[in-house]
Amino acid sequence: MCGIVGVTGNDNAVKILVEGLQKLEYRGYDSAGIYVNDQKGNDYLVKTKGRISQLREKITPDVHGSTGIGHTRWATHGVVSVDNAHPHFSNDDRFYLVHNGVIDNFQEIKAQYLSDVPFKSQTDTEVVVQLIDKFAVEDHLDAKAAFLKALGLLEGSYAFLLMDREQPDTLFVAKNKSPLLIGVADGFNVVCSDAMAMLRETHDFLEIMDGEVVTVTPDTVHIQDAAGKTVERKPYHVDMNADETDKGTYPFYMLKEVDEQPNVMRKLAQTYLSEHGEPQIDDKLIKAMQAADRLYIVGAGTSYHAGLIGKRLFERLAHIPTEVHVSSELAYEQPMLSDKPFFIFLTQSGETADSREVLVNVNDAGYPSLTITNVQNSTLSREASYTLLLHAGPEIAVASTKAYTAQIALEAILAKALGEVNGQIIAQNFNVRQQLGLVATGMQAIVDEKATIEALANDYLMKSPKAFYIGRGIDHAVSLEAALKLKEISYVQAEGFASGELKHGTIALIEDGTPVIGFITQAKTAGLTRSNLQETMARGANTMTIARQGLAIEGDNLVLPDVDEMLMPLLSVVPAQLLAYYTSLNKGLDVDKPRNLAKSVTVE
Ligand code: M6R
């Protein structure tokens, strides 16, 4: 949450910062700001409420510089206002600071060290910049020493970029839990929360570890570890085309990302399966999983929902008991674990703070873990014992789509690999490569039906303040994801429900015209879900049925191609994504950046 950027040694600093912030807008978009310094005694601070487009409008032609920092905010402390927007600055105008994260003890610090300091904002960040200034002035410390002294007092999560008007070509950088990278460019250097922000400047990035403090000038990057020792580190190359982060001719990233799903399925099959369909997964990882007596899948939001499907895949194909946990719950309430647990972290971004908190506990306990993520070198990828990449390409819309289907497809490949070495006949007979090929073709057929799905969205969802998605088993798991998609981007109060459970209370909410959308993809429960749909219809519901071909009957609203039942979520979720998309679009909402949300949730 919150995106930060910095640059030093480039006369186009303003452009680099603003374009970088534009790429990071998915991380937060309630206010934004930049501070730039031209090294010749001129500096500028521009802040605004709202989006980066509004920041651009406020930047007048005279604003220029060669070193600067920028921020796009997702409010944690203090309302959305210009005063609370970053960069924050010390009362003597010497220090400027941007911050991603939350300082847990800022009130205590304020009371203990800064009781006589007037504050301009309600943020935790301003406390830090005033504290740095206090140490610099009162203890006669230079910027780095004052920064280090302040860092020593902080509890919480942070990625900081600090500038000192007395050393205007230098960026002082530190992080704890929140992501931050240094980009090494040709004759200048940049800093960013996500490599995506700076791909137009460089593809070579240096990781920063928690506890390190980095000093960045136009031609040097000096990393110092927590003990004060210099660290030598080589940059890694990010093999991503800057154009991949553009939305091209699409009106919104979400639609582009929905459309990309067939190719993501093919890419995963090519990456992780041989031509004959044999899984190509690191032997050590498979052995570590084989040694486990239980799998624990951990995730948040959509990733948690992908874990619910993964449970079925691991249990059926690999015959290993599997539990799925919401990360923010597991972080603070651990159930009784098995003797030999193995943890699987599902996270598109690889940065979700709730999931990371669980991983820290898992590492402390010495348990093996795997992160399945879309982002190379992300925090959860670096800190887990093993990583598998989703290869889905950047996912920028806040509503996760292709990451969900990629996570399920990769879980299927992994479950097949594990099942085979465990001697499970069902896994040996499961031709995952062929199935993913069928899934890709099926997804294409569904995304080609956009007009039909838009009409259904208009008929069923546009005018109702609430909606239900129902199903049983795997279909219930998909109904949870379908409801999340709808509520987060269209603000319809949607609930995913086990269809058999409705009559135990929730059916009381069904009124004339309430949309109830049923998924029917599993032979064993098809008849039961149809009966449950009938029960809601008898009470006035406006029912829609999404069924797979082999189970479809006349009157079903959408008929999905048949693939193996275990993989049907890969198809049934696609119309749900599009129903949410068109409901949001036709309500005139910002599909990619829904209210109150951010893409990468880096606070707990
Ligand atoms: O990056 P992650 O997969 O760890 O993110 C987890 C959730 O924040 C994310 O899936 C969220 O629920 C999406 N906005 C849902 O569309």
Residues whose N, C-alpha, C, O or C-beta is under 5 A from the ligand:
A	BS01	M6R	A300 G301 T302 S303 L346 T347 Q348 S349 G350 T352 V398 A399 S400 K599 V601
